[in-house]
Amino acid sequence: MKRSMMQTVFLLAFVFYSLCAGASVIQEKAYDICKYGAKGDGKTLNTNAINSAIKDCAENGGGTVLIPKGNFLSGTIYLKDNISLVLRKGAVLKGTADVSQYKSYTPLGNFSMFDSGGDGENANSAIDPHWNRALILGVGVSNVSIEGEGVIDGNHVFDSEGEENMRGPHTIIIAESRNILMRGITMNCASNYAFMAYKIEDMVFHDLEFNEGWDGIHIRGGKNITIRNCRFFTGDDAIAGGYWENMVISDCHINSSCNGIRMIMPATGLTISNCTFAGPGKYPHRTSKEKKRNNMLSAIILQPGGWGKAPGEIRDIYIHDVSIDNMNNPLMIVLNEGNTGDNILVERMKATRINQAAVSIESWKGGTFGNVAFRDISISYEGNKNPELKNLQVSQPPADSRLLPCWGWYVRNVRNMVLENVVLNYRGEEARPAFWLNNVGKAELIQVNYTGSEDVGAIMRENTGTVIKR
């Protein structure tokens, strides 16, 4: 169930290659945008100057397009092959408040599999030009980097015709592209997602910081992706998307007023490791508007089909060495219509001050989970003494976590589950049982300790086979 040695070697080699490749681009000729008429006064619209520098650089074989110290206002700029866009320390690339200055990405193929939201307020489509506007567009490009010590500021551009009648353009869209590096940059105040991608391959995000805005990194269709040593302080989900293949998220600090990692479409070969998840959110949830809600929801929520039908499997998921504190729910994995799940392993997860919902592994209109295992887990909950909660009728979850009729662990439609060296406790009083098992083929509880373990009704079973405790 663990990632194979060959996969690990490949990913490490890929990260090393990408970082070195980015460094080699910088050594080429530099094209300073100020030499093309750009002015860092925070007032001049520099779109044409920046695009001219990029065009000239690309036509001469590639190299570095340099944004020096200053506040450079711009509309949409277009990345090209073999370009390194470098923001020096003190440089700010800022999106203009004029929404007419943003251009759209239009996919060449049928990307309907990436649509989400159904007919709701948050519906979005890959072929919607209004949805797919961005400050920086990279379409069909390769060997590109965005790096430096500067800031890319989305400027929280308001658009009454955007999603939720308020969202503006994304800060960056990369689509149908490969061999991409983002490194060192700080991204502030995204008007929608800070980074949005469709069908990308071989990309590394390294040492980035995300502040405010909506989602931090949102990828729909990604292969061989590494997100490492990044810091998220987002007003919506920190990392989201789906249809991922071989994605590694490691050594990141994640703070959000929504979810930490939210997967809304299938994935295979996903590793989440050595990350910290801490609530409440530093910045309020953008969509909550004047309510300024900032409680963090789930640290990790894997829910293919959670925002509209997204058929496929979640398989070979490895979550390990994660720390979680002060949020509604530590971990939630849900299958919906057309989804299956197998080979899911969680190890060395510690969660404290969990204040609403138990860990849940549940399938509804989807298929049954195959093998799931949890080892070396410690979770501390805030108790809830309301006696009515144990009579809750559980149904398919909404978009986010919710109260359940148990306080510790909820399982539905799983063939084989192993819990080993697991400690669950709560602070205060609690009226619900610790576990709720519904249609579980076999459950092994090995050295599982939990508050109230001596109670006869601590484990509720519905249509459940063998439960082995040792």
N, C-alpha and C positions, 0 to 999 in steps of 0.2 A: 504493500500500500504506500510505502514511502517512495519519493522520487528516486529514480535509478541513478547510479553513479554517472552513467554516460550523459543523462539529461543535465545533471548538476555541472559536469565539466563543460558541456556545451554552453550553458547559460553564463558561467563565469568567463569563459573565453569570449563570448559575445559582448559582455559588458566591457571587458578589457579592450577588445577591438574597437568598440564604439567610442570609448573615451579617448583612445589613442588617435582614432580617425578624426574625431572632432579637433583634437589638438593640432593635427597635421594641416587641417584646412586653414587655421589661423595663421600659419606661417607663410601662406601665399600673400599676394599683393592685396593691400587694404584699400577700400573705396570709402572714404569718409563722406557721409551724407551732406556735411556742411559745404563741401566743394561742389555740390550739385544744387546749392541754394537753400538748403534746410536751415532753419533758424530755431534755436532752442529757447525761445522767449515765452512759450506757453500760450501764444496767441496765433502765430502763423500756422496755416494749414500746410503741412509738409508732405502730403501724400505723393505728389508728382516727383518731388526731389528724391524721396526715398526709393520709389519705384524705378526712377532713372538710374540710381546708383546700383540697384540690384540687377537691372537689365544690362548695364554696362559690364558689371562683374561677370555675369553669366556668359555674355557674348565673348568674353576674353578668357574663357576656360574655367571660371570660378575663382573663389577666394573669399576674402572677408569683407563684409559690408559693415562699416563701423558707425555706431551711434555714440558720439562723445557725450561728455557731461552737458546737461541742459534738459529742458522740458519740451519735448517735441510732439506737437499735436498732429494727428494724422487720421485719415480714413483708411480704407482697405489697402493693404500692401500685399504683393504677391511674391511668394518664395519661388525660387527656381533651383534646378539641379546644381549640386556642388557649391552651394552658398553657405557660408557661416555668418549669421547675423549676430554681431557682438555688441552688447551694451556695456560700455565702460562704467566704472563706479561713478555714481552721480547722474547717470543718464536715465531719463524717464521717457518711454514711448507711451503716449497717452491718446486714447480714443477720443475723437471729437464728439461733442454732444449732438451734432447734426446727423440724424439717422439716415438721411439721403446719401451720405458719403460712404455707406457700407455696401459692398457687393456680396453676391451669393455664390455658394458652391452648388452646382447641379451635377448629380451623379450620371455617369454614362450608361450604367446598367440598371437592372431592377434591384433596388435596395429596399423593397417593401418589408423584408424580414427585419429591418431595423426600426420600423415604425413602432411607436408606443403610445400608450394613453387612451387608446380606443377613441370614443367620442367625447371624452371628458375635457375639462378645462386645461389639463396638461397634455393633451394630445399633440404629438409632433410627428412629422413625416420627413423622410430623407429627401423627398422631392419637393418639399415646401421651400421656395426661395426665401420667404420671409424668415423662416426658422433658421436657415443655413447661412445667414450673414455673419461676417467676422471681421475683426480688425486685421488679423493676419491670416491669409489663405495659402495653403500649400496643397496643390492638387496634382497627383501623378508625378511627384518629385522624388528624388533619391539623393542620398549623400548630402543631407542638409542638417545644420545645427543652429540652435538658438541658445546663446550662452553669454556669460559675463557676470558682472556684479551689479547690473542695473535693474530697473523696474519696468514692467509692462503693466500699465494702469488702464483697465477697461472703463473707468470713469462712471460706473453705475448709470449708464445711459438709459433714460426712460423712453419707452415706446408704447403708447396707448394701444397700438395695434399688435403688439407682441403677445407672447404667451402670458396668461393671467392679466392681460391688458396693462402690462408694465415692463416686461423683459425686453431688453435691447439685443444687440448682436453678441455672439460669442466673442471671446478675446482671440482665440486661435482655433482654426479648423485645419486639420491635416487629413487628407483623404486619398485613398488608393495610392499610397506612397510607402516607401521602405528606406531603411538605413537612416534613421532620424535620431538626433541627440538633442535633449534639452538639459542644460546644466547651469547651476549657479544663480539663475534668474529668480527675482521675486515678482509674483503676480498678484496685483491688488484689484479689488473692486470690479470683478467681472460683471458685465451687464446681463449675462446669462451664464453659460459654462465658461470657466477659464480656459480649459482645453477640451475640444471636442474632436473625435476622430471616427472615420469610417474606413474599414478595411485597410489597416496598416500592418506592416511586418517589420520586425527587427528594429525596435525602438527602445531607447533608454532615457528614463527621467532620473536625473541625479542631482541631489543637493538643491532642490527647489523649495520655495516657500509660497503658500497660497493664503491670502487674507481676504475675508469678506466674500461678496459675490454669491453665486449659486454653487453648482458642483465644481470641484477642483479639477479632477481628471475624469473624463467620461469617454469611454472607448466602446464603440459598437462594431465589433469585428476586429480582433487583434491577435496576431501570432508572434510569438517570441518577444514578449514585452517585459521589461524590467523597470520597476519603480522602486528606487532605493534612496535612503537618507533624505527623505523629503519631509516637510513640515506643513501640516494642513490646519488652518483656522478658518473654516468655511461656513457660509450661511446656509448651505444645503449639503447634500451628500459629498463627502470628501473624494471618494473614488467610486465610480459607478459604470454601468454598461453591461456588456455581455458578448456572447459568441467569442469567447476568449480561448486561445489554445497556447499552452505553455506561457503562462503569466506568473511572474514572481513579484510580490510586494514585500519588501523587507526593510527593516531598520527605519521605519517611519514613525513620526509622532502625529497622531490624528485627533483633532478636536473639531467638533461640528455641532451645529444646532439642528442637525437632522441625523443621518446615519453615517457611520464611519466608512465602511465598505458595503455598498449595496449592488448586488449583481441581479439584474432584471431579465437576463437572458442566459442561456446555457453556457457552460465552460467545461473544458477538460484540461487537466494538468495545471491546476491553480495552486500556488503555494503562497501562504501568508505567514511571515515569520518575523520574530524579534521586533514587533511593533507595539507601541503603547497607544491606548485609546483612553482619552480623558475628557469627561464632561464637567460642568456644563459648557456650552459653546461660548467662546470669547466674544463672538459677534452674533447678533440675533438672526433667527431664521428669516430670510429675505421675504418669503411669501406671507409670513405672519403679519407683516406690515406694522400697524401701530401697536399690536399686542406684544411685539418684540420677544417672542418665545425663544428661549435659548437652552431648554433641556435637551440633552443628547438622547437619541432614541436607541438604536441598536449599535453595538460596536461592529458586528459583522452580520449582515442579513443576505443570504443567498436565496433568491426567490425567482427562478426563471418563470416567466409568465405573470409576474406580479404587476406589470404595467401593460398587460395585453398579451395575447397568445404568442408564445415564443417556443415552439417545439424543439426538443432535443434533450440531450443528457447532461447531467453534471457528474463527472467521473474523475477519479484520481485527484481528490482535493486533500491537501495537506496543510493544516493550520497548526503552528507550534510556536512556543515561547512568546506568548502574547500576554500583555498586562492590560487590564480593563478596570476603570474606576468611575463611579458616579454617573450612571445612566439607567435608562428604563430596562434594557435587556442586553445580555452579553452576546448571545449567539442564537440565530434563528435560521433554519434551513427548511424551505418549503418547496414542494413540487406542485405544479399546476397542470392544466390540461396539456397532454402531449409530452410530458417530461418524465424522465427516469433518473435515478441516482444510485451510484455504487462507488465503493472504495473511498470512503470518507474517513479521514483520520485526524483527530485533534489531540495534541499532546502539550502538556506543560502550559496550561492556560490558568491564569489567576485573575479573578474578578472580585471587586469589592464595591460595596454600597450600590447594589443593584436594587432599584426601587419600584419596579412594576411587574416584569414578566419573567417567567422561568425560561431556561434553555428549552428550545423546541425543535424537534425533528419531525416534520409532518408532511404527509401527502394527502391531497384531496382529489381533484379530478385527474391527477397525474398517476403514474405507475407507482409501484411499491419500491421503497429503498431496498438495496441489496445489503451490503455490509457497511456498518458504521461502527467506529470505535473511538473511545475517549479514554485517555490515560493521563494520570497525574494532573488532576483538575481540582481547583479550589475556588469555591464561589460563596460569597457572603451576601445575603439578601436583607432588605428591610422588610420585616414582617408586616402582615396585614390581618388584623383580628376580625374583620367583617365576616360573620358566619355565612352570609349569603353567597360568598365567592365560590365555596365548594360546590354549589349547585349550578354554577354557570353552564349553559349549554354551548359547547364549543362548535364553531362553524369555521368555514374557510376564512382565513385572516384577511383583513383589509391590506392596504399598502404597507403598514408598519406593524410593530409588535402590539400585543393587547393583553389584557388580564386573562388569566387561565384558572381552571379549577384546582390547580396544584401550584405549589410555590417553588419547586426545585427543578423538575424535569418533566417535559411533556413529549410523548412519543406516539406517532400515529402512522400505521402502514409501513412497518419496517420488518424485513425478514430476520436479520441477525444484528443484534446490538451488543457490544461489550463496553462495560464501564469498569475501569480498573484504577485503583488508588484515587478515588474521588471523595472529596470532602465538601459537604453542603451544610450551611448553617444560616440562621437568620437572627436578626436583632429585634427584640421586642416580642410581640405575640403573633401567633399565626393559627388560623382556623382550618387551613386546607391541608390535604395530604402532601407528602413530599414528591411522590411520583404519580404519573398517570400514564398507563400503557394501554393503548387502543390498537388492536389488530397487530400485535407484535409476535412474530413467529417464535423467536428465542431471544431471551435477554440474559446475559451473564453479568452479575454484579459482584466484582472481585475486590475485596477490601474497600467497600463503599460505606462511608460513614456520614450520617446525616442526623440533624436534630429531630428527635421524635422517632428514631428508628425502632424503639421498643413498642410503639403503638401498632395495634393490629391493623388499622386502616391506613398505614403510612404509604402503602403502595396500592393504588387502585388499578384494577385490571378489567378490561373489556375485550372479549374475543381474543384473548392472548394465550399463547402456548406456554412453553417452558420458561420459568424464571428461576435461574440458579443463583443462589447467594452463597458466597464463601469468602 
